[in-house]
Amino acid sequence: MRQPDNRALLLDMLLAAREARALAEGLTRDGLMEDRVLFLALQKLIENIGEAASRLSEGARSKLPALPWKDIFGMRHRLVHDYMRVNLDRVWIVIATDLDPLIAEIEHQGITPEPENE
């Protein structure tokens, strides 16, 4: 069985979290509720974080014990399989409180995007 590319998966998580944070900058819960397209974009980025997390090896996850892996997997599962009942408040909590700690933990592991060649 092929081993997962843990660095690439962590980078995917980091980039999705950063993009979600950037899209949500200055956003309020009510603003999120009023902008369906933005809500769906943020929901997809959160789903992508969960998908990458689910593919990480156990060893890679164990190096980041502060992250709530079970919650990350559960959120992805809800977004993918129970998408008709996604709770806006739960998505808002992820955006407002969970992205920054996720970003910090991954960056603390030395995971950062490669500088673009100019």
C-alpha positions as CSV (number, residue, x, y, z in Angstrom):
1,M,0.0,0.0,0.0
2,R,1.3,3.4,-0.9
3,Q,2.2,5.8,1.9
4,P,0.5,9.1,2.1
5,D,2.5,12.2,1.3
6,N,1.9,13.8,4.7
7,R,3.7,17.0,3.9
8,A,1.6,17.6,0.9
9,L,-1.6,16.8,2.8
10,L,-0.7,19.1,5.6
11,L,0.1,21.8,3.0
12,D,-3.3,21.2,1.5
13,M,-4.9,21.7,4.9
14,L,-2.9,24.8,5.5
15,L,-3.7,26.4,2.1
16,A,-7.4,25.7,2.4
17,A,-7.5,27.1,6.0
18,R,-5.7,30.2,4.9
19,E,-8.0,30.7,1.9
20,A,-11.0,30.3,4.1
21,R,-9.7,32.7,6.6
22,A,-9.0,35.3,3.9
23,L,-12.4,34.9,2.3
24,A,-14.0,35.3,5.8
25,E,-12.0,38.4,6.7
26,G,-14.3,41.0,8.2
27,L,-17.3,38.6,7.8
28,T,-20.0,38.4,10.5
29,R,-22.3,35.4,11.1
30,D,-25.2,37.4,9.7
31,G,-23.1,38.3,6.6
32,L,-22.3,34.6,6.1
33,M,-26.0,33.8,6.3
34,E,-26.8,36.4,3.7
35,D,-24.1,35.3,1.2
36,R,-25.0,31.8,-0.1
37,V,-22.1,31.6,-2.6
38,L,-19.5,32.6,0.1
39,F,-21.1,30.1,2.5
40,L,-20.8,27.3,-0.1
41,A,-17.2,28.3,-0.9
42,L,-16.2,28.3,2.8
43,Q,-18.0,25.0,3.3
44,K,-16.0,23.4,0.5
45,L,-12.7,24.7,1.9
46,I,-13.6,23.2,5.3
47,E,-14.5,19.9,3.5
48,N,-11.1,20.0,1.8
49,I,-9.3,20.4,5.1
50,G,-11.2,17.3,6.4
51,E,-10.5,15.3,3.3
52,A,-6.7,16.0,3.5
53,A,-6.8,15.3,7.3
54,S,-8.5,11.9,6.7
55,R,-5.6,10.8,4.4
56,L,-2.8,11.7,6.8
57,S,-1.0,8.8,8.4
58,E,-1.5,8.1,12.1
59,G,2.1,9.1,12.7
60,A,1.6,12.5,11.1
61,R,-1.6,13.1,13.1
62,S,0.2,12.1,16.3
63,K,2.7,14.9,15.8
64,L,-0.1,17.4,16.0
65,P,-1.9,16.3,19.2
66,A,-3.5,19.7,19.8
67,L,-5.7,19.4,16.7
68,P,-9.2,17.9,17.2
69,W,-8.8,15.2,14.6
70,K,-12.1,13.5,15.5
71,D,-14.0,16.9,15.1
72,I,-12.2,17.6,11.8
73,F,-13.2,14.2,10.4
74,G,-16.7,14.5,11.7
75,M,-17.2,17.9,10.1
76,R,-16.0,16.6,6.8
77,H,-18.3,13.7,7.0
78,R,-21.2,15.9,7.8
79,L,-20.5,18.3,4.9
80,V,-20.1,15.4,2.4
81,H,-22.8,13.0,3.5
82,D,-25.4,15.1,5.3
83,Y,-25.0,18.3,3.2
84,M,-28.7,19.0,3.3
85,R,-28.6,19.5,7.1
86,V,-25.3,21.5,7.5
87,N,-25.6,23.7,10.5
88,L,-24.6,27.3,9.7
89,D,-23.7,28.0,13.3
90,R,-21.2,25.1,13.3
91,V,-19.6,26.3,10.0
92,W,-19.4,29.8,11.5
93,I,-17.7,28.5,14.6
94,V,-15.1,26.7,12.5
95,I,-14.4,29.9,10.5
96,A,-14.4,32.2,13.5
97,T,-12.5,30.1,16.0
98,D,-11.0,26.9,14.6
99,L,-9.0,28.0,11.5
100,D,-6.3,30.1,13.3
101,P,-5.3,27.4,15.7
102,L,-5.2,24.9,12.8
103,I,-3.0,27.2,10.8
104,A,-0.7,27.8,13.7
105,E,-0.3,24.1,14.5
106,I,0.6,23.2,10.9
107,E,3.0,26.1,10.5
108,H,4.6,25.2,13.8
109,Q,5.5,21.9,12.1
110,G,7.5,23.9,9.5
111,I,4.9,23.3,6.8
112,T,4.7,26.4,4.5
113,P,4.2,26.8,0.8
114,E,7.3,26.9,-1.4
115,P,8.0,30.4,-2.6
116,E,6.8,30.9,-6.1
117,N,9.4,31.2,-8.8
118,E,9.4,34.5,-10.5
